[in-house]
Amino acid sequence: MTDARERLIIALDVSSAAAAQKIVAAVGDSAFLYKVGKQLFTAEGPVVVRDLVASGRRVFLDLKFHDIPNTVAAAVAEAAKLKVSMLTVHASGGSRMLRAATEAAVSSPAPPLVLGVTVLTSLRDGDVQEVGFSGRVMDNVLRLAQLARANGCGGIVTSAKEAAEVRRELGAGFAIVTPGVRPAGSEVGDQARVATPAEAITAGATHVVIGRPITAAANPAAAARAIVDEMASVIVAA
């Protein structure tokens, strides 16, 4: 990824296609990879994905599939028909589910990158223990990352706080997508494990997911460019 814009995923966490289109138009050519998550997809359905792809943008479909293997495989196959570039499944769904998802992706004419979601960025150590997981967030991220890779996933989703350790454990050639990224001085919101764009890339992330600091900015294009420039400076320095 020689263009730092390829590393920026803008989260379209809005409730209408019109709102999403307004953001995309305002960002212009400052970015071209957009996240469509549960809110927008529930409101507008697959048409919003088709429209983004038709406009030349790339789509990260973040629906976090988590179900029995056959159901997830079918969902991945349908997502691939939409020509999304990336999609998410919960790594905690287990080996058979992950394998079904990655096999469905590979069997598609335009295979999307399947990412295993490890531990949500809103969770802390006490939260993962509350739901029955043993150990710290880091322990669970590493275990789920290894499980995802072993079963064909091309990458994982985790916070930048775990990215460096995941990169050390799993090496290169594996995508690490990091939500919970905020430019310095931005509000953290409901995220528990946050980092700046530069910190995320330095830690080994291949992509950062950023929503409100861009989409709610007075000038979304300028906000996106500033983040891309920040990441580019780190990439060049490395």
C-alpha positions in Angstrom: 0.0 0.0 0.0 2.1 2.9 -1.3 -0.7 5.4 -1.0 -1.5 6.2 2.7 -5.1 6.8 1.7 -5.4 3.0 1.2 -4.9 2.7 5.0 -7.7 5.0 6.0 -11.2 3.5 6.4 -13.9 6.2 7.0 -16.8 4.9 9.1 -20.2 5.8 7.7 -22.0 5.5 11.0 -25.1 7.3 9.8 -28.7 6.3 9.4 -29.4 7.2 5.8 -27.9 6.8 2.3 -28.3 10.6 1.9 -26.2 11.3 4.9 -23.6 8.8 3.7 -23.5 10.3 0.2 -23.0 13.8 1.7 -20.0 12.6 3.7 -18.5 10.8 0.7 -19.0 13.9 -1.5 -17.4 16.1 1.2 -14.4 13.8 1.6 -13.8 13.7 -2.2 -10.5 12.1 -3.3 -9.0 12.4 0.2 -10.1 8.8 0.9 -11.8 6.0 -1.0 -12.4 3.2 1.5 -15.5 3.4 3.6 -17.0 1.3 6.4 -20.6 0.3 6.2 -21.7 -1.1 9.5 -24.9 -2.3 11.2 -26.6 1.1 11.5 -26.4 2.1 7.9 -26.9 -1.4 6.5 -30.0 -1.9 8.7 -31.4 1.4 7.5 -30.7 1.2 3.8 -29.7 -2.4 3.0 -27.4 -3.6 0.3 -28.2 -0.8 -2.1 -26.0 1.6 -0.2 -23.1 -0.8 -0.7 -23.8 -1.2 -4.4 -23.9 2.6 -4.8 -20.6 3.1 -3.1 -18.9 0.4 -5.2 -20.5 1.8 -8.4 -19.0 5.2 -7.6 -15.5 3.7 -7.5 -15.2 3.6 -3.7 -14.2 0.5 -1.8 -16.4 -0.9 1.0 -15.5 -2.5 4.3 -18.7 -4.3 5.3 -18.5 -4.5 9.1 -21.5 -6.7 10.0 -19.4 -9.0 12.3 -21.1 -12.3 11.2 -21.4 -14.7 14.1 -23.6 -17.8 13.6 -23.4 -21.4 12.6 -20.9 -22.2 9.8 -23.5 -22.7 7.1 -25.3 -19.4 7.8 -22.0 -17.4 7.9 -20.8 -19.0 4.7 -24.0 -18.0 3.0 -23.8 -14.5 4.3 -20.2 -14.1 3.1 -21.1 -15.4 -0.3 -23.8 -12.8 -0.6 -21.5 -10.0 0.6 -18.9 -11.1 -2.0 -21.6 -10.6 -4.7 -21.8 -7.0 -3.6 -18.1 -6.7 -4.4 -17.1 -5.5 -1.0 -13.3 -5.4 -0.4 -13.3 -6.4 3.2 -15.8 -7.9 5.7 -15.8 -9.0 9.3 -16.7 -12.2 11.2 -16.3 -12.8 14.9 -13.2 -14.9 15.5 -14.9 -16.3 18.6 -17.3 -18.2 16.3 -14.6 -20.9 16.2 -12.6 -22.8 13.7 -15.4 -24.3 11.7 -17.2 -21.0 11.3 -14.1 -19.2 10.3 -13.1 -21.9 7.8 -16.6 -21.8 6.3 -16.4 -18.0 6.0 -13.0 -18.0 4.3 -13.8 -20.8 2.0 -17.0 -19.0 0.9 -14.9 -15.9 0.2 -12.2 -17.7 -1.8 -14.9 -19.4 -3.9 -16.3 -16.0 -5.0 -15.4 -14.4 -8.3 -14.1 -11.3 -6.4 -12.9 -12.6 -3.0 -13.2 -10.1 -0.2 -10.6 -10.0 2.6 -12.1 -11.8 5.6 -11.2 -10.2 8.9 -11.6 -11.9 12.3 -12.9 -9.6 15.0 -11.0 -10.3 18.2 -12.1 -8.2 21.2 -14.3 -5.1 20.7 -12.5 -1.8 21.4 -15.1 -0.8 23.9 -14.1 -3.7 26.3 -11.5 -3.7 29.1 -10.0 -6.7 31.0 -12.9 -6.8 33.5 -15.4 -6.8 30.6 -14.0 -9.9 28.9 -13.8 -11.7 32.2 -17.4 -10.8 33.0 -18.6 -12.6 29.9 -16.6 -15.7 30.7 -13.3 -15.3 29.0 -10.2 -16.0 31.1 -7.2 -13.7 31.1 -6.7 -10.2 29.9 -7.8 -8.5 26.7 -4.3 -9.0 25.2 -4.4 -12.8 26.0 -7.8 -13.1 24.2 -6.8 -11.0 21.2 -3.7 -13.1 20.6 -5.5 -16.3 20.9 -8.3 -15.2 18.6 -5.8 -13.7 16.1 -4.0 -17.0 15.9 -7.3 -18.9 15.4 -8.3 -16.5 12.7 -5.1 -16.8 10.8 -5.0 -20.6 11.2 -8.4 -20.8 9.6 -7.7 -18.7 6.5 -8.6 -15.1 7.6 -6.5 -12.5 5.9 -6.4 -10.3 8.9 -8.0 -9.3 12.2 -9.7 -6.4 13.9 -8.3 -5.2 17.2 -7.3 -2.0 18.9 -3.9 -0.4 18.3 -3.0 -1.2 21.9 -2.6 -4.9 20.9 -1.4 -4.4 17.3 2.3 -4.5 18.1 2.1 -7.7 20.1 -0.1 -9.3 17.4 2.4 -8.2 14.7 5.3 -9.7 16.7 3.4 -13.0 17.1 2.0 -13.4 13.6 4.6 -11.5 11.5 4.0 -9.7 8.2 1.5 -10.5 5.4 -1.5 -10.2 7.7 -3.9 -7.3 7.9 -4.5 -5.6 11.2 -7.4 -3.2 11.1 -7.7 -0.9 14.1 -10.9 0.9 15.2 -10.8 3.2 18.2 -8.4 5.5 16.4 -8.6 9.2 17.3 -6.4 12.2 16.2 -4.7 13.8 19.2 -7.1 16.0 21.1 -10.3 14.2 19.9 -12.9 12.9 22.2 -12.7 9.2 23.0 -16.4 8.6 23.1 -17.4 5.0 23.9 -14.0 3.6 23.0 -11.9 2.1 25.8 -8.6 1.3 24.0 -7.6 4.2 21.7 -4.6 5.5 19.8 -3.7 8.2 17.3 -3.3 7.3 13.6 0.5 7.5 13.9 0.6 5.3 16.9 -1.6 2.7 15.2 0.6 2.5 12.1 3.8 2.5 14.2 2.4 -0.4 16.2 1.9 -2.5 13.0 -1.7 -1.7 11.9 -2.3 -1.9 8.2 -5.6 0.1 8.4 -7.2 2.6 10.8 -11.0 3.1 11.1 -12.0 6.6 11.9 -15.5 8.0 12.0 -16.6 11.1 13.9 -13.3 13.0 13.8 -13.8 13.1 10.0 -17.5 12.8 9.4 -18.4 15.4 12.0 -15.6 17.8 11.0 -16.4 21.2 9.5 -14.2 20.2 6.6 -14.2 16.4 6.2 -11.8 16.4 3.3 -9.2 18.5 5.3 -9.7 16.2 8.3 -9.1 13.1 6.2 -6.1 14.6 4.5 -4.5 15.5 7.9 -4.9 11.9 9.1 -3.5 10.5 5.8 -0.5 12.9 6.1 0.1 11.9 9.7 0.1 8.2 8.6 2.3 8.9 5.6 4.9 10.6 7.7 5.2 7.5 9.9 5.3 5.2 6.9 8.1 7.2 5.3 10.0 7.4 8.6 9.9 3.6 8.9 
